[in-house]
Amino acid sequence: MAEPRHSSRATAALQALTERDPALAALSLWCAHRDGHLTGLAETQGTEIRYGAGFAELPLHEQIGLAGHHILHVALQHPARMQAMSDRQGQDFDAEIWQIGCDALVNEAILAAGHALPRPALRLGGLMAVLKQADQPAQLLAAWDAERLYHLLQKSEGGGRSKGGNGPVRGYASAQGFQPDLLPAASEGEDMGAPDAPDAGDWRAHLTRALAAGRTAGIGLGAMGLRLADLPQAQVPWEMLLRRLVMRALLHRPALPPVRPSRRWLALAGQALQKNAPLPPWQPAPAARGAAPTLLVALDCSGSIPIGTIRRFLSETGSMARRMHADLTLLIFDEDIRAETPLAPAQWRQTLASLELPEGGGTDFRPVLARACALRPSMLVILSDLDGPTAPGPPPCPVLWASPDPEPRKMPFGRVLSLAR
């Protein structure tokens, strides 16, 4: 027998939301509510919330809070963003850590709005206290979004090196009774590309209107005046920014020597002479293509960069060098240059797969910058946490500093790119 189109288990909670939290009630209209055969209380996938049999056994005030929890998952597009992060990280993606971060954000907002949740409940304040970054709940909600929080939690668990382990984040979540309740958005359908599917801009508008309705009513999520950093917004992934900056630096720009005319000018000049007309404006011939562009990538091996970030970063730079027919050289460094490895277009994947990175030690950028002055590449890219001494002046090439930190420190020269998104 097919499940009904609308959940009967959540009807009482959704009706109560219209009086207790107009903001969540408005957002619930953009969600699909279904009853399902679940082992847990409820789960979210895309814009659909499914309620298990245990949901109906909860007291009404906990039903309201749990329904609001999943409505915020939908409104903040956590399933779609989960799928996007999984596509970017591949085998390094940690779905459990992503869900812990999203649950902590949503639970903190629900509890701050005056609702109840089944206890014990995973909270952002408690999670940050475990990581020694305790602050006021309202300030935490204004400071952290799902992606930044995920990278912080993943780094605290070993940055992909100890995936599936039991570090401080998983230990706290387990003690709070955490159960995964978030599924990535489907690869096809309304959440991932249908013409009328709400996108980040639509959900941001829905949230803005809903919170305004809550402020007018003076109750619930909108009345708290919370500033949520996790509001859906269109963002350009760092991979695309990196690709754009590197390709711009490696783009071949032929010089125009003034001594040799172009073929087009010769043809036009011949016609002008036959007709006894004035010569056309001078058009020099483009110079012959010179040597292939060179890309120098310096990788900080002091242990501050997650291994998953290193793999994605090197894969991006390697594929760009192959497409641009550039000579790519990899420097491994900490306080000094430990290895200098050319990445040939035909073997760069094998070279990266067999790459062994030493760990430990400090960071000093001066040997890398001195080597760049000697090699004079088309561009120097440095992957580091940017904590180390630099040379007094830039090398004779564009410099791109890439850091895994959400807000990397400023450098005395060059462009700084955050790899936190």
N, C-alpha and C positions, 0 to 999 in steps of 0.2 A: 504493500500500500504506500503510495507516494506521500511524502511529508507535505503538510499544508504550506501555502505560499507565505504566510505570515506566522511568526512564532506565537503560540498560545501561552508558552511558559513565561515569556517576557512581557506579556500584555500589561499586567498590573504595574510593573516597574516603569514601563514606558509611559503609561498614563499618569503615574505619580510624578514623573519628571516635568510634566507641563506646569505643575504647581510649585515644585521644589527647586527646579533649575531650568528656567526657560531657554538658557543657552544650549544646554545639552539636549533639551527637547527639540529645539530647532535643528540641531545637527543630526539628530536621530532620523529625521525625515529623509536624509540623503543616504541612509544605510538600509540594507536589506536584512531583515530579522527572520531567522529560520530556526526551527527545532531540528535537532540532529542527534544521531546515536554517538555520543561522545563519552569518553572515560572521565574527562574533566568537566568543570562547570560550564565553560563557554570557550569559544575560540573565534578568531577573526582571520578571514582571508579576503584580500581585496577590499571591496565595500560590503561584504557579507559577514554578518555576525551569526554564529550558530550556538544555540543554547542546549546544554545537556540536561538530563533528568535531574541531576543534583542541583541545578540552578533553582528549580521551583521549590526545593526544600529549604532554601535559605530564608531568613526573615526578610520582610519587605525592604527595610533600610539597607541591608547588604545587597539585595537584588538591584536596588537603585544605583548604589556605588559601583557594582560590578558591571552593570549595563553601561554606565557612564565611562568606565575604564575602556570598554571595547569600542564605544562610540568615538572616544578620543583617538584610539588606535587608527580608526578609519579616517577621521578628520585630519589627523596629522600625517596620513599616508604612510604609516609605518610598514605595511606589507609591500607596497610598491618600492619604497626606499630600501627595504630588506632585499628584494630581488635585484635592485640596481647595484647594491653593495656586493651581493653574491656574484653578479656578472663581472664586476671589476676585480674582485679578489680571487675568484676561482677556488682552488683547493685550499687557500689560506683563509677563506671566510669561515667565521665561527658563529653559527646561527644562534647558539645558546647565549653567547656574550651579547649579541645584538638584542635578543629578546630581554635579557636582564636589564640592559640600559633603557630600552623602550618602556618596560614595565615600571622601572624606577621613576622615569619622567612622568608617566601617566598617573601612577599612584600618588605621587607627590601633589599633582594638580588636583586630583579628585579629593584627597584628604584636606587640602588647603581650602577647597570650596565648601567644606562642611559635611561631606558625605562619609559614609562608612564603607569598609571593605572587610571581607572575611579575614580574620586574624590567624596567624601573623601575616603582615603585609610588607612586601619589599618596598623600601622608600629611598628616594634619591639622597636625602639627608643622611640616612644610615649608611648608604653605600659610600658616599664621599667621606664620611667619618672613618670608615675602614681604610680608605686611601689617604687619610691625613689631610683632607681638603674640606673640612667641615665649614659650613657657612649657613646663613639664614635660608630657609626653604624658598622664599620669594626671590632671593638673589640667585639661588642655584637655578631656578626655573628660567630666570632671565639671562643666565650665562651659558647654559648648556643646551645643545641640540643633539639629536640622535647620533649623527655621524661623528661629531667631536667626542661625545661620550663613549661611543663604541671604540674609537681609536685609543682613548685613554684606558678603558677597561681591558682591551686586547693587549696593550703594552704592559699593563700591570700583571697580566697572566702569562707573560713571556713573549708577547709579540708574535704569536704563531709557533714558537718553538715548543711550547708545552700545551698545544691544543688538546682539549679534552681532559686536562689535569684538574687539580683541585687547589687553585690558588686562593688568595683572599677574596676575590670577587665571587667565585663560585661557592666558597665556604659560607660567606654571608648570605648569598641568595638561597642556598640550601637550608640554612638555619631559619630563614623567613618563609619556608614552605613554597619556594618558587616552583611553578610548573609551566612549561612552555605552552603558550596559548595563541601564538601568532604564526601564521603560515604565509610564505611569500606570495605576492600577487601572481595570478596565472600569467603564463607567457603570451596568451592570446585572450581576447575578449574585452569586456568593458574596462578592465583596469589597465590594460597595456596596449592601447592603440585604437580602440573603437572611436569612430568620429565624434560621438556625443559624450565620450567618457570625461568626467571632470579631471582637470589637470591641476598642477600645483597652484596656478593662479585662481582657478575656480574655488578650490578648497580654502585658500587664504581669504577670498571674499566671503565664503560661507562662514568662516570663523569670525571674521570681523563683524558681520551682521549679527551673528548669534551672541557674541560677547556684548555688543551694544544693546541687544534686547535684554540680556541679563542685568546690565548696569541700570537700565530703565526700570526693570522690575525690582531691583535692589535685593536680589537673592541668587544664590548659587554661584556658578563659576564666573559669570560676568560681573557680579557684584564685588568680587574679591579684588578687582583691579590688577590681576596678575599680568605680568609681561612675559610671554612665552617665547623663548628663543627658538623653540622647535616648530614654529609655524612653517607650513610648506612654502617653499620658494624655489624658483628656477635657479639652478647653480651650474656653473661650468666645471666639470671634473678637472682635476689637475692634469690628467693625462692629455686632455685636449689643449690646455694652456701650454704644457711642456712641448707638445708636438708643434704648436703654432710658433713658439719662440725659437725652437731649434731650427725648424725649416726656414724661418725668416733669415736666420744667421747663415745658413748653408746655401741659400738661394744664389745661384750663379748670376752675376750681373756683368755682362760683357762690356769691356771698355770700348770707347769710340775714338780710335786714333785719327787725328786730323789730316794725315798725309795720304791716305789711300781712299779713292772715291768708291762709293757703293755701285753695284751693277745697275741699280735703278737710275742712279744719277747719270751714269754713262749713257744709258739708253735715252734718257730725256735730253741730255746734252747733244747727242747725235741728231735727234729730231730737230732740236733748236737750231743747230748749225745748218741743216738742210733747208730750213725755212727762214734762215737769216733772222732768227728771233733771239731775245736775250737768254743767256744761260740760266737754268733753274737754280734754286738755292742749293748750297753745298750740302751733300749728304755723305758723310764718311762711312766706310765699310766697318761692320762690327769686327772686333778683334777675335781671333781664334780662341776657342775655349782653352783655358789654362789648366793647371793641375786640379785634381779633384779636391773638393773642400775637405777639411779635416776637423774632426770632433774629438775633443779631449774630455773624458769623463773621469772625475776623481771621486772615489768612494771611501768615505770615512769608515774604517773598520774598528773604531774604538768601542764598539758594542752598544752604541746609542741608537742605532737604526734597526727597526724590526726586520726580520729576514724576509717576511712577505712583501714589505715595501721595497726592499732591495731587489727582489726578483721582478716585481712589476716595473720598477724604474729601469732596470737594465734591459728588460724585454722591450720596453717602449723605445729607449735610445737605440738599441740594436736594430729594431725594425725600421726606425727612421733613417739610420745610417745606410741600411740596405736599399731603401727606396730612393734615397738621395744620392746613392753611389759615393758616399763619403768614407774616408778612412777614419775608423774609430779606434781610439787607443784608450785603454782603461788603466787608471792609476789606483792602486790600493795603498792607502796611507793611514797613519795615525800621527805620531810625532815626527815621522819621516816617511818617505815613499818606500813601501815594502815590496811592491811589484809593479811592473809596467808591461801590460799585455796588449798587443794589437788584436783586434777582433775582425778577422777576415769575413767578408760577406757570405762565404759558403760554409764557414765553420763556427760562426759566432754563437749559435744556439748550443752546440756541443761544448764550446769553451765556457759559456756561462753555467751549463749544467755541471761541469766538473770543477767549477771555481771553489776554492777553499779560502775562506775569509778568516784571518787571525782576529782574535778578540782581545780587548783590554788595552790599556795604555791611554795616554791623553791625545789631544788633537792640536796640530800645528799646521796652519795653511801656508806658511811661508815656503816650505820646499815645493809644494804643488804650484804655487804662483811663480816661483823661480823656474820650474820646469816648463810652465806655459810660456814664459818669456823666451826660453830657448827654442821651443818647438814652434811657436807662433801659429797656433791652430786657428781655424775659422771661428771656433767658439769653445769656451771652457765651461763645463757644467760640474758643480761640486755638490755631492749629496752628503749632508752632514747635519748635526744638530746646531751647527754654527757657533760652537763654544770653543774658541781658540784664537790665538794671535794671528794677525794678517800682516801683509806687507804694507808699507806706507803708501804705495800707489798701485793702480791697477795694471795688469799685463796688457800687451798690445792686441787685445781681442775682447769681444763681448764676454761677460761673465754672468752665469746664472747660478745662484745659490738655491738649492732645493733642500727643504727641511721637513721632517715629519711633524713638527710642532704646529698646532693650530694658529698660534700667533708668534712666528719666528722673530728673533731679534733682528734689528736693522744692521746692515753691513755697510762699510765705508764706501763701497762702490759696487756696481752691478745690480742685477734684478734679483729679488728674493721671491721664491715661490713656495707656498705651503702645500705639503702633500697630505694634509689632514682630511681632505674631502675626496 
